[in-house]
Amino acid sequence: MAAVAFLGLGVMGFPMAGHLKAAGHDVTVYNRTSAKADDWVAKHQGKRADTPAAAAAEGAEFVFTCVGNDDDLRGICTGPDGAFQGLSEGAIFVDHTTVSAMVTRELAEAAGEKGAAFVDAPISGGQAGAEKGALSIMCGGPQEAFDRALPVMECYAKICRRIGETGAGQTTKMCNQIAIAGLVQGLSEALHFAEKAGLDGRAVVEVISQGAAGSWQMENRYETMLDGQFDHGFATDWMRKDLGICLATGDEIGAPLPVTALVDQFYKDVQSMGGGRWDTSSLIARLRKLSGE
């Protein structure tokens, strides 16, 4: 069992830190909104710290982060009270945030100056995956650091794999978001087409999900999409942040992303409808609006 700091208790981080505590690790948490940290301690009987530096300084062998974006991550790592101020030599810093590969490399270098190792480990599986402890984790960084962190990450992982050196985890997560963007648009169009054709959407999915059209999104989101319920997963605001990273990186490396760029604009339309906090399956709401529903 290890001494662990977990920084960031959002819809993903809160249950992930809980799985670590349930597995017997000594967990100290930090959250920018202290009430959320208090709620976590009340539920899981761990400890909380007032700053990221204090959480890391509790003798943490592993420091995990799960925050919002590049700026949030920089702040929680390198600010005046940032985690790197309390990072112990030999510690492993594991970042579960989806951020740019650029900030990952920047922070990996800064961690190295403290004698610590850095693993970029973005996650996929949504809130449900975090709560069930069944996340997909794609990692980049030194092999030895990954090997040490793997048994700890397995507390909330369905699969956890090192893809390559620093930044490889983040670029793999970009592949994940690129694939999801086109898939959710396709599913939205299929369900909306079925509605406009006067078909029973549930019956349609029962049949087509058993063939080549089947997917995780179809299996887990079709019913809520048909019912117009969009509070079951990753928010549109966060998806646009991720797709922005994908598009910028695509330009940088010369990888055209025409469908991703188009779907990004569709999500922008969803935001303009007031759906920034709706989950990513809300693309169907845009189609309904376009058809006058």
DRENSETI-64546 format. One record per residue: x, y, z of N, C-alpha, C in turn; residue number from 1. Coordinates in steps of 0.001 Angstrom, whole numbers, plus 500000, padded with zeros to 6 digits. Example, Ala and Ser with C-alpha at 12.3 -4.5 7.8 and 13.67 -1.06 7.14 Angstrom:
! residues 2
SITE     n_X     n_Y     n_Z    ca_X    ca_Y    ca_Z     c_X     c_Y     c_Z    i
SITE  513190  494310  507800  512300  495500  507800  513200  496700  507800    1
SITE  512850  497750  507080  513670  498940  507140  512900  500030  507870    2
This chain:
! residues 293
SITE     n_X     n_Y     n_Z    ca_X    ca_Y    ca_Z     c_X     c_Y     c_Z    i
SITE  500834  498812  500000  500000  500000  500000  500877  501248  500000    1
SITE  500424  502292  499338  501251  503477  499126  500618  504718  499735    2
SITE  501462  505707  500011  500995  507040  500376  500724  507790  499074    3
SITE  499494  508281  498926  499034  508834  497663  498390  510198  497895    4
SITE  498681  511148  497019  497949  512416  496981  497113  512422  495716    5
SITE  495864  512881  495833  494985  512972  494665  494450  514393  494603    6
SITE  494747  515086  493497  494429  516498  493344  493382  516683  492250    7
SITE  492198  517122  492656  491115  517333  491703  490006  516314  491903    8
SITE  488884  516764  492494  487803  515849  492868  486524  516180  492103    9
SITE  486636  516242  490786  485468  516437  489951  484699  515142  489792   10
SITE  483871  515066  488753  483041  513877  488571  483882  512626  488317   11
SITE  485114  512804  487845  486005  511668  487630  486905  511438  488843   12
SITE  487552  512507  489301  488522  512365  490374  487937  511903  491690   13
SITE  486733  512341  492015  486110  511971  493298  486007  510451  493444   14
SITE  485382  509743  492482  485321  508283  492645  486675  507597  492456   15
SITE  487549  508146  491606  488858  507515  491420  489645  507517  492728   16
SITE  489657  508658  493415  490334  508722  494712  489680  507779  495711   17
SITE  488370  507616  495602  487671  506678  496478  488111  505241  496262   18
SITE  488346  504874  495014  488822  503507  494738  490210  503282  495353   19
SITE  491049  504310  495324  492370  504181  495934  492258  503940  497428   20
SITE  491369  504684  498075  491181  504513  499528  490603  503143  499828   21
SITE  489628  502712  499023  489003  501405  499245  490007  500266  499087   22
SITE  491032  500486  498251  492061  499458  498048  493078  499431  499177   23
SITE  492984  500389  500111  493867  500379  501267  495000  501375  501220   24
SITE  495051  502204  500183  496109  503206  500108  495844  504348  501095   25
SITE  496913  504983  501510  496834  506140  502412  496662  507380  501533   26
SITE  495440  507903  501447  495100  508925  500455  494877  510284  501110   27
SITE  495570  511290  500576  495341  512691  500940  494828  513408  499708   28
SITE  493705  514120  499832  493099  514765  498675  493191  516282  498784   29
SITE  493146  516900  497618  493033  518360  497532  492046  518691  496430   30
SITE  491215  519689  496674  490329  520207  495644  490232  521715  495787   31
SITE  490167  522402  494656  490116  523863  494680  488921  524359  495492   32
SITE  487767  523690  495367  486602  523976  496199  486685  523062  497413   33
SITE  486990  523638  498554  487289  522815  499732  486090  521981  500190   34
SITE  484878  522457  499908  483695  521694  500339  483666  520315  499695   35
SITE  484136  520223  498451  484168  518926  497773  485178  517997  498455   36
SITE  486301  518539  498903  487271  517730  499640  486691  517265  500965   37
SITE  485947  518140  501631  485292  517754  502890  484289  516628  502654   38
SITE  483534  516725  501558  482568  515672  501235  483276  514346  500993   39
SITE  484428  514409  500303  485160  513170  500025  485661  512538  501308   40
SITE  486207  513348  502195  486717  512834  503472  485583  512226  504292   41
SITE  484424  512883  504303  483286  512358  505045  482839  511007  504505   42
SITE  482941  510828  503188  482492  509581  502569  483524  508478  502667   43
SITE  484808  508832  502505  485839  507798  502378  486816  507731  503556   44
SITE  486715  508653  504481  487561  508623  505692  489045  508787  505403   45
SITE  489372  509500  504346  490772  509804  504076  491164  511127  504718   46
SITE  492168  511760  504148  492643  513051  504666  492555  514089  503559   47
SITE  492517  515365  503955  492525  516443  502979  493631  517428  503314   48
SITE  494094  518125  502291  495124  519148  502471  494592  520468  501922   49
SITE  495139  521568  502422  494661  522889  502015  495288  523384  500720   50
SITE  496424  522804  500329  497086  523194  499087  497625  521952  498380   51
SITE  497853  522040  497068  498486  520917  496368  499857  520588  496956   52
SITE  500624  521629  497328  501956  521389  497900  501860  520600  499184   53
SITE  500889  520950  500023  500723  520241  501296  500318  518790  501066   54
SITE  499457  518545  500072  499048  517170  499774  500237  516338  499323   55
SITE  501072  516917  498454  502243  516191  497953  503285  515996  499033   56
SITE  503340  516929  499974  504369  516884  501020  504046  515892  502122   57
SITE  502875  515251  502054  502501  514267  503068  503216  512941  502829   58
SITE  504433  512997  502322  505196  511777  502062  504654  510977  500898   59
SITE  503966  511656  499956  503307  510950  498855  504324  510288  497934   60
SITE  504173  508988  497756  504974  508260  496772  504423  508474  495370   61
SITE  503102  508710  495306  502432  508955  494035  501542  510182  494194   62
SITE  501583  511078  493216  500700  512236  493189  499889  512150  491897   63
SITE  498576  512121  492038  497676  512036  490899  496945  513362  490717   64
SITE  496741  513756  489462  495951  514939  489168  494857  514586  488173   65
SITE  493706  515229  488341  492599  515092  487393  491831  516409  487428   66
SITE  492267  517362  486594  491699  518702  486630  491113  519048  485254   67
SITE  491075  520355  484894  490311  520741  483732  491063  520905  482425   68
SITE  492124  521712  482432  492792  522044  481181  494259  522374  481435   69
SITE  494952  522844  480409  496385  523134  480521  496677  524111  481654   70
SITE  495915  525207  481705  496172  526229  482724  495901  525710  484127   71
SITE  494817  524929  484281  494514  524340  485593  495661  523437  486039   72
SITE  496167  522653  485105  497233  521712  485450  498513  522456  485818   73
SITE  498877  523455  485021  500068  524250  485356  499927  524855  486754   74
SITE  498757  525419  487029  498547  526066  488315  498670  525116  489482   75
SITE  498106  523923  489333  498115  522981  490446  499498  522338  490626   76
SITE  500318  522408  489555  501658  521823  489628  502725  522832  490044   77
SITE  502733  523991  489382  503884  524883  489506  503577  526219  490159   78
SITE  502357  526439  490610  502035  527681  491296  502772  527790  492618   79
SITE  502619  528925  493325  503317  529131  494610  503044  528029  495624   80
SITE  501828  527492  495601  501476  526379  496486  501268  525101  495687   81
SITE  501905  525035  494522  501716  523901  493638  502344  522614  494138   82
SITE  501873  521520  493564  502317  520196  494022  503816  520007  493898   83
SITE  504433  520616  492879  505866  520414  492691  506680  521012  493839   84
SITE  506076  521939  494597  506768  522504  495755  506940  521479  496873   85
SITE  506032  520506  496919  506104  519494  497971  506486  518119  497480   86
SITE  506839  518023  496193  507119  516731  495581  508424  516145  496114   87
SITE  508364  514903  496544  509544  514230  497084  510397  513655  495953   88
SITE  511687  513637  496172  512580  512981  495211  512215  511509  495126   89
SITE  512102  511008  493916  511732  509610  493708  510241  509375  493583   90
SITE  509432  510429  493803  507986  510287  493666  507598  510150  492196   91
SITE  506399  509627  491972  505862  509499  490620  504633  510397  490513   92
SITE  504642  511284  489542  503524  512194  489307  502732  511656  488119   93
SITE  501449  511388  488337  500601  510801  487301  499466  511776  486995   94
SITE  499406  512229  485755  498386  513197  485369  497301  512532  484532   95
SITE  496059  512553  485071  494918  511973  484362  494125  513005  483563   96
SITE  494547  514264  483592  493844  515306  482850  494083  515138  481351   97
SITE  493091  515497  480550  493320  515570  479104  493827  516965  478781   98
SITE  495100  517041  478392  495746  518321  478108  496587  518166  476842   99
SITE  497247  519232  476456  498117  519162  475273  499393  518393  475601  100
SITE  499954  517762  474574  501237  517083  474754  502326  518096  475106  101
SITE  502150  519342  474666  503136  520380  474948  503261  520637  476448  102
SITE  502131  520819  477133  502200  521084  478574  502667  519832  479312  103
SITE  502353  518675  478782  502825  517430  479389  504352  517378  479383  104
SITE  504948  517681  478271  506412  517639  478175  507041  518713  479067  105
SITE  506413  519873  479103  506896  520968  479952  506909  520553  481422  106
SITE  505825  519943  481882  505724  519571  483292  506563  518335  483608  107
SITE  506725  517449  482645  507594  516294  482855  509028  516749  483108  108
SITE  509445  517766  482367  510793  518305  482567  510916  518950  483940  109
SITE  509884  519702  484334  509907  520356  485643  509912  519332  486779  110
SITE  509144  518255  486624  509146  517203  487636  510514  516547  487726  111
SITE  511144  516336  486577  512474  515736  486561  513493  516557  487312  112
SITE  513337  517887  487268  514250  518768  488002  514094  518598  489514  113
SITE  512939  518074  489938  512695  517794  491352  513088  516364  491726  114
SITE  513603  515622  490763  513978  514233  491015  512800  513282  490984  115
SITE  511680  513729  490385  510481  512896  490294  510248  512496  488842  116
SITE  509461  511446  488637  509084  510996  487302  507658  511434  486998  117
SITE  507359  511594  485712  506046  512088  485284  505452  511101  484287  118
SITE  504200  510716  484528  503474  509833  483613  502218  510561  483157  119
SITE  502073  510783  481860  500806  511322  481354  499867  510148  481129  120
SITE  498679  510232  481739  497787  509079  481785  496334  509505  481632  121
SITE  495971  510130  480500  494571  510516  480313  493658  509302  480319  122
SITE  492398  509556  480605  491445  508475  480852  490248  508577  479915  123
SITE  489595  507455  479697  488360  507404  478931  487425  506407  479610  124
SITE  486150  506702  479512  485160  505825  480137  484076  506603  480854  125
SITE  484285  507913  480977  483253  508769  481540  483029  508573  483020  126
SITE  482056  509299  483530  481737  509245  484952  481373  507835  485382  127
SITE  480617  507129  484543  480226  505760  484887  481448  504865  485025  128
SITE  482413  505027  484119  483630  504226  484195  484435  504530  485440  129
SITE  484474  505815  485826  485193  506191  487044  484524  505590  488271  130
SITE  483206  505647  488313  482477  505124  489470  482588  503610  489578  131
SITE  482623  502934  488436  482715  501469  488435  484161  500975  488550  132
SITE  485127  501886  488446  486527  501477  488443  486895  500738  487176  133
SITE  486341  501202  486035  486529  500496  484771  486963  501461  483669  134
SITE  487958  502282  483949  488441  503260  482992  489487  502674  482052  135
SITE  489562  503237  480864  490685  502965  479959  491724  504056  480188  136
SITE  492964  503654  480462  494026  504617  480762  495150  504413  479753  137
SITE  495484  505508  479051  496524  505469  478024  497702  506300  478494  138
SITE  498875  505710  478566  499981  506335  479287  501201  506602  478414  139
SITE  501904  507668  478786  503197  507982  478220  504168  508290  479347  140
SITE  505446  508025  479112  506441  508302  480135  507439  507175  480277  141
SITE  508364  507314  481211  509391  506282  481401  508780  504930  481785  142
SITE  509327  503876  481235  508813  502532  481512  508837  502216  483005  143
SITE  509945  502546  483680  510068  502221  485102  509007  502939  485929  144
SITE  508752  504207  485615  507733  504959  486346  506354  504365  486102  145
SITE  506071  504019  484864  504789  503384  484558  504632  502073  485319  146
SITE  505667  501262  485322  505596  499967  486002  505298  500136  487487  147
SITE  505877  501153  488099  505623  501395  489515  504209  501900  489759  148
SITE  503713  502735  488849  502384  503326  489036  501251  502385  488652  149
SITE  501524  501418  487785  500477  500554  487255  499626  499877  488334  150
SITE  500214  499235  489348  499363  498570  490339  498427  499527  491073  151
SITE  498838  500786  491202  497976  501771  491860  496852  502187  490925  152
SITE  497179  502487  489667  496153  502881  488702  495141  501762  488448  153
SITE  495560  500523  488608  494650  499406  488357  493471  499376  489320  154
SITE  493528  500194  490380  492393  500292  491308  491141  500805  490616  155
SITE  491316  501561  489532  490138  502100  488841  490222  501900  487325  156
SITE  490986  500910  486895  491195  500705  485458  490575  499406  484961  157
SITE  490010  499476  483764  489637  498287  483023  490821  497828  482188  158
SITE  491522  498802  481602  492770  498552  480898  493682  499747  481124  159
SITE  494957  499485  481328  495944  500544  481520  497198  500122  480766  160
SITE  497574  500917  479765  498684  500512  478905  499594  501693  478623  161
SITE  500901  501439  478645  501880  502438  478229  502024  502375  476723  162
SITE  501820  503532  476066  501881  503590  474611  503274  503981  474132  163
SITE  503970  504811  474932  505291  505259  474522  505866  506259  475496  164
SITE  506763  507097  475017  507443  508063  475871  506525  509235  476227  165
SITE  507047  510200  476947  506277  511335  477434  505467  511985  476309  166
SITE  504174  512174  476560  503267  512762  475574  502473  511735  474791  167
SITE  502904  510482  474796  502214  509451  474008  500820  509173  474555  168
SITE  500653  509300  475862  499327  509113  476434  498354  510169  475937  169
SITE  498811  511426  475929  497941  512508  475486  497600  512399  473998  170
SITE  498562  512049  473175  498254  511930  471751  497329  510742  471487  171
SITE  497432  509689  472294  496496  508576  472176  495088  509014  472569  172
SITE  494987  509841  473617  493667  510353  474011  493073  511204  472889  173
SITE  493908  511916  472150  493395  512672  471006  492775  511725  469981  174
SITE  493433  510591  469727  492857  509588  468820  491481  509150  469321  175
SITE  491364  508969  470624  490105  508564  471237  489008  509593  470970  176
SITE  489329  510873  471184  488321  511919  471013  487963  512115  469542  177
SITE  488943  511971  468659  488668  512060  467218  487680  510964  466807  178
SITE  487909  509749  467291  487028  508631  466946  485625  508841  467496  179
SITE  485541  509333  468737  484228  509536  469361  483430  510614  468637  180
SITE  484081  511692  468253  483367  512822  467645  482565  512377  466428  181
SITE  483217  511701  465492  482514  511252  464300  481470  510205  464599  182
SITE  481773  509337  465566  480854  508256  465902  479549  508802  466493  183
SITE  479647  509761  467416  478447  510295  468055  477593  511059  467046  184
SITE  478239  511772  466127  477462  512454  465080  476727  511438  464217  185
SITE  477413  510361  463838  476773  509327  463037  475602  508690  463760  186
SITE  475771  508395  465042  474688  507803  465833  473517  508781  465944  187
SITE  473827  510056  466157  472771  511071  466258  471963  511136  464966  188
SITE  472659  511114  463831  471966  511183  462551  471106  509939  462333  189
SITE  471619  508771  462710  470852  507534  462528  469579  507543  463373  190
SITE  469693  507938  464636  468518  507956  465518  467513  509005  465065  191
SITE  468011  510170  464667  467099  511221  464212  466425  510822  462900  192
SITE  467170  510193  462022  466610  509689  460758  465489  508696  461048  193
SITE  465713  507789  462017  464690  506811  462380  463431  507506  462892  194
SITE  463609  508530  463713  462464  509281  464240  461667  509919  463103  195
SITE  462373  510586  462186  461692  511291  461101  461011  510313  460134  196
SITE  461537  509092  460060  460952  508069  459191  459785  507347  459859  197
SITE  459491  507715  461106  458372  507098  461808  458670  505726  462378  198
SITE  459955  505430  462576  460342  504122  463112  460472  504169  464628  199
SITE  460361  503008  465252  460613  502876  466689  462131  502827  466876  200
SITE  462701  503902  467429  464150  503990  467562  464737  502855  468370  201
SITE  464030  502430  469396  464547  501342  470231  464593  500028  469460  202
SITE  463583  499787  468659  463575  498572  467835  464682  498623  466786  203
SITE  464894  499795  466216  465964  499949  465234  467314  499608  465852  204
SITE  467587  500172  467036  468878  499938  467685  469028  498479  468085  205
SITE  467921  497847  468518  468002  496437  468900  468544  495593  467754  206
SITE  468161  495956  466543  468613  495191  465377  470008  495615  464933  207
SITE  470203  496914  464708  471473  497334  464088  472649  497257  465052  208
SITE  472377  497264  466368  473481  497185  467329  474152  495827  467326  209
SITE  473474  494825  466770  474045  493483  466732  474906  493249  465495  210
SITE  474956  494257  464626  475775  494140  463424  476937  495106  463439  211
SITE  477382  495498  462270  478580  496317  462142  478412  497718  462709  212
SITE  477179  498172  462910  476942  499525  463430  477083  499622  464940  213
SITE  477166  498498  465605  477209  498501  467064  478431  499210  467622  214
SITE  478251  499863  468778  479347  500576  469440  478998  500782  470903  215
SITE  480015  501186  471684  479773  501525  473096  478784  502673  473197  216
SITE  478943  503681  472354  478049  504829  472395  476613  504410  472115  217
SITE  476434  503556  471149  475085  503090  470826  474485  502326  471994  218
SITE  475248  501408  472555  474745  500575  473641  474404  501394  474876  219
SITE  475232  502400  475190  475092  503106  476455  474353  504435  476376  220
SITE  474146  504970  475171  473563  506311  475061  472295  506401  474221  221
SITE  471936  505351  473488  470827  505525  472548  469513  505840  473252  222
SITE  469253  505210  474397  467975  505441  475067  467863  506871  475589  223
SITE  468917  507362  476223  468864  508734  476734  468834  509740  475597  224
SITE  469469  509426  474484  469405  510305  473314  467974  510369  472783  225
SITE  467321  509229  472673  465937  509210  472207  465026  509966  473169  226
SITE  465332  509908  474461  464507  510569  475476  464891  512029  475705  227
SITE  465948  512506  475023  466371  513885  475185  466983  514184  476534  228
SITE  467672  513198  477103  468325  513359  478405  469837  513402  478176  229
SITE  470452  514502  478588  471861  514700  478253  472712  515028  479475  230
SITE  472431  514361  480573  473201  514601  481803  473882  513326  482274  231
SITE  474381  512560  481330  474905  511231  481658  476379  511041  481320  232
SITE  477119  512111  481106  478508  511866  480758  479303  513136  480559  233
SITE  480307  513026  479730  481303  514056  479474  480658  515275  478819  234
SITE  480872  516463  479387  480194  517677  478949  480708  518189  477611  235
SITE  479800  518806  476860  480136  519409  475569  481259  520434  475700  236
SITE  481241  521250  476756  482310  522236  476949  483679  521567  476978  237
SITE  483765  520444  477682  485048  519741  477794  485413  519065  476472  238
SITE  484402  518583  475752  484691  517957  474457  485257  518983  473491  239
SITE  484719  520201  473504  485264  521231  472611  486701  521579  472990  240
SITE  486979  521588  474281  488362  521814  474709  489273  520729  474134  241
SITE  488841  519483  474231  489653  518375  473729  489795  518420  472214  242
SITE  488699  518703  471518  488774  518745  470058  489656  519897  469589  243
SITE  489682  520989  470353  490604  522075  470027  492048  521613  470076  244
SITE  492378  520800  471078  493726  520229  471170  493997  519322  469975  245
SITE  493008  518497  469624  493163  517595  468483  493434  518369  467198  246
SITE  492643  519413  466961  492767  520171  465715  494096  520914  465649  247
SITE  494508  521494  466776  495791  522199  466802  496946  521242  466551  248
SITE  496879  520067  467156  497934  519080  466963  497923  518536  465542  249
SITE  496720  518335  464992  496618  517882  463612  497292  518846  462653  250
SITE  497076  520144  462872  497748  521145  462038  499265  521064  462199  251
SITE  499697  520852  463438  501132  520822  463738  501838  519654  463059  252
SITE  501190  518490  463051  501856  517290  462536  501455  516963  461098  253
SITE  500559  517768  460515  500151  517535  459140  499159  516406  458976  254
SITE  498246  516239  459966  497217  515202  459895  495855  515868  459711  255
SITE  495273  515820  458504  493971  516461  458277  492874  515810  459128  256
SITE  492001  516645  459684  490902  516161  460521  489596  516833  460074  257
SITE  489161  516584  458846  487989  517299  458337  486701  516991  459084  258
SITE  486457  515734  459421  485231  515384  460145  485276  515938  461569  259
SITE  486434  515837  462206  486580  516364  463561  486311  517865  463592  260
SITE  486830  518589  462604  486601  520030  462535  485126  520344  462370  261
SITE  484432  519547  461568  483008  519765  461346  482207  519502  462618  262
SITE  482496  518386  463282  481752  518044  464494  482053  519046  465611  263
SITE  483266  519559  465644  483590  520607  466611  482652  521800  466443  264
SITE  482358  522171  465210  481429  523275  464968  479999  522901  465354  265
SITE  479645  521639  465194  478326  521196  465631  478201  521314  467159  266
SITE  479281  520962  467863  479263  521126  469324  479193  522608  469703  267
SITE  479798  523462  468889  479681  524899  469122  478215  525327  469034  268
SITE  477482  524749  468078  476049  525025  467963  475302  524568  469212  269
SITE  475676  523409  469730  475036  522910  470957  475288  523882  472107  270
SITE  476511  524394  472201  476806  525388  473231  475906  526609  473092  271
SITE  475686  527068  471852  474856  528249  471622  473392  527986  471968  272
SITE  473017  526711  472043  471667  526328  472458  471543  526255  473979  273
SITE  472632  526561  474677  472642  526459  476135  473052  525095  476636  274
SITE  473672  524293  475751  474001  522917  476111  475447  522670  476458  275
SITE  476137  523679  476936  477546  523491  477259  477805  522419  478289  276
SITE  476861  522232  479203  477029  521205  480236  476293  519910  479893  277
SITE  475602  519888  478745  475013  518627  478301  476133  517673  477909  278
SITE  475855  516372  477985  476899  515429  477588  477026  515387  476062  279
SITE  478053  514705  475598  478402  514757  474179  477352  514134  473265  280
SITE  476467  513325  473807  475414  512735  472977  474367  513758  472567  281
SITE  474484  514988  473061  473503  516041  472770  473549  516525  471328  282
SITE  474432  515995  470500  474431  516358  469081  473071  516102  468439  283
SITE  472328  515142  468959  471011  514859  468388  470051  516023  468624  284
SITE  470254  516780  469717  469394  517932  469992  469559  518989  468899  285
SITE  470765  519137  468392  471008  520075  467304  470236  519670  466055  286
SITE  470228  518379  465730  469502  517906  464558  467998  518133  464718  287
SITE  467488  517899  465919  466067  518134  466162  465722  519612  465982  288
SITE  466600  520466  466430  466363  521890  466257  466385  522279  464779  289
SITE  467327  521728  464025  467418  522027  462603  466174  521580  461840  290
SITE  465554  520507  462320  464365  519992  461633  463070  520605  462172  291
SITE  463229  521609  463062  462063  522340  463540  461343  521708  464689  292
SITE  461941  520745  465338  461272  520093  466488  461456  520930  467742  293
